[in-house]
Amino acid sequence: MNKIFITIYFFFSLLAINSQNCFEASKANWGNDSLECRKNVSLYSEFMKQKVFVDAAKFWNKTQKFCPKYKPNLYKNGIYIYKQIAKEKKKAKDPQLKLYVDTIYSIYNDWVTNFGNCDQIKADLAADIMALDASKGFAKAYDLYKKVFQDSPKFTSYNDIKYFVYANKYMLKTKKIECDQFLENYELLSEICDQNISKEINVDKYQKVQAFLDQEISPCASCDKLEEIYTSKYNASKDDMKLIKKIFERLSNNKCTESSLYIELLDKVLNDPNNPPTAKDLYNAAVADYKRKQFTKAEERFNRAVKIADDENLKQKIYEILYDISFNKNQYKKALSIAEKFTDACTANDKKARIVASSSTKYGTSAFNKSLIYCLALQYASKSCGKTSTNAITSWKGQLLPKSELIMLDIKSGSSQQVPFWGQNVELKTRD
């Protein structure tokens, strides 16, 4: 274990070396014995292609001996070879595993020694520490990642974000960092996710990582804690609209909409003449209004948001709430028109079924009219792909007239009838 820490410490001691091109070389440096170098490069490369990693390692070591400055790729390949061997050793629970992990760290050191230090090497090393030896290297991985994410996030991936979060959680748990630093790092990672999503780079994966971030923030995401931390930041820079919007969004996402800080920021975010509110800003504000049962204000802001939103997922969330508002206000036709905006046809039909059934209270002025309304509701429910509950369907079927009553009314079962209020024709069905 000591060797691991000595090796990693040595890497850190090399950070002061002037940065060179750590991954590419304009031409190969064949060393003092070019024949031996060429021979061993060829041999290790061939064994690596064949996935015979033990033999590849043997000739890789000879290559490094004869031409340590051959190419930066030499060290990248060496790390790859030894990682494959380490995986097999780990799978077999081989006690020699530690030796191979130590060797990987040594290769990183040699890489820096021969080609200088760069941020991508730091990112790669941090990832390998987390993958191979996290329990012993959380703090070192944290330091490496923090610098890379601040200076050169282009060298990181969505997996690196997850690793950095794990390192942050360890640092928080061991009290090596406090919540304010944890949240600062969270904001940094969240911004990187937003940038990649906006550039349409691995959108699905970065969206999943963002969801992971939002989940893992919980140790520091109590409303009291967030308000304490962000009030201090806000008071120090009350004219910084970028900061204000970030704080507003964080409070909104964590449902801290009752806090005095949120209320103070609300008007600033929504009424900034130089930075008109985004669809997400309006959505967050509308959700807060909705939770406070300020339905008229919420509806107005949701409608503003949906007009400018270009994110379909956000639009669907808005339609969901607008539908509920209209449903609760007994605005039947309005709710139906909103239901038609759902991209998922099954969901749309379920919502249509529910709002039509709800209208029976007002427009089912006779048993026959009520039966027609429920026929229409059941028609929509039949296209809901099972989203409409069995209990609801059973209840609605119970509201249909029996055949005997249709006979008395001189109306045929299966005939086409116009549904009151809705103006649609429906096939008349009975409960039996």
QUIFEN-V537665 format. One line per field, one symbol per residue. ss: DSSP state (H for helix, E for strand, C for the rest). psi: psi as a letter, one per 40 degrees, with the letter a starting at -180 (. if undefined). burial: I if it has 16 or more other C-alpha atoms within 10 Angstrom, else O. A space follows every 50 residues. Layout:
# QUIFEN-V537665
ss: ???
psi: ???
burial: ???
This chain:
# QUIFEN-V537665
ss: CHHHHHHHHHHHHCCCCCCCCCCCCCCCCCCCCHHHHHHHHHHHHHHHHC CCHHHHHHHHHHHHHHCCCCCHHHHHHHHHHHHHHHHHHHHCCCCCHHHH HHHHHHHHHHHHHHHCCCHHHHHHHHHHHHHHHHHHHHHHHHHHHHHHHH HCHHHCCHHHHHHHHHHHHHHHHCCCCCHHHHHHHHHHHHHHHHHHHHCC CCHHHHHHHHHHHHHHHHHHCCHHHHHHHHHHHHHHCCCCHHHHHHHHHH HHHCCCCCCHHHHHHHHHHHCCCCCCCCHHHHHHHHHHHHHCCCHHHHHH HHHHHHHHCCCHHHHHHHHHHHHHHHHHCCCHHHHHHHHCCCCCHHHHHH HHHHHHHHCHHHHCCCHHHHHHHHHHHHHHHCCCCCCCCHHHHHHHHCCC CCHHHHHHCCCCCCCEEECCCCCCEEECCCCC
psi: ddddddddddddeedehhhaheeihdiiheadgdddddddddddddddde fgddddddddddddddgefciddddddddddddddddddddefheedddd ddddddddddddddeiiiddddddddddddddfddeeddddddddddddd dgedeiiddddddddddddddddefdiiddddddddddddddddddddef hfdddddddddddddeeddeeidddddddddddddegeegdddddddddd dddeffeeiddddddddddefhdegiiidddddddddddddefgdddddd dddddddehehdddddddddddddddddefgddddddddeehdhdddddd ddddddddedddegeidddddddddddddddeeefedhiddddddddeei iiddddddefhhheihihhiddeiiihhiie.
burial: OOOIOOIIOOIIOOOOOOOOOIIOOOOOOIIOOOOIIIOIIOIIIOIIOO OOIIOIIOIIOIIIOIIIIIIIOIIIIIIIIIIIIIOOIOOOOOOOIIOI IIIIIIIIIIIIOIIIIIIIIIIIIIIIIIOIOIOOIIIIIIIIIIOIIO OOIOIIIIOIIIIIIIIIIIIIOOOOOOIIOIIOIIIOIIOIIOOIIOOO OOOOIIIOIIOOIIOIIOOIIOIOOIIOIIIOOIOOOOOOIOOIIIIIII IIOOIIIOOOIIOOIIOIIIOOOOOOIIIIIIIIIIIIIIOOOOIOOIIO IIIIIIOOIOOOOIIIOIIIIIIIIIIOOOOIIIIIOIIIOIOOOIIIII IIIIIIIIIIOOOIOOOIIIIIIIIIIIIIIIIIOOOIOOOOIOOIIOII IOIOOIOOOOOOOOOOIIIIIOOOOIOIIIOO
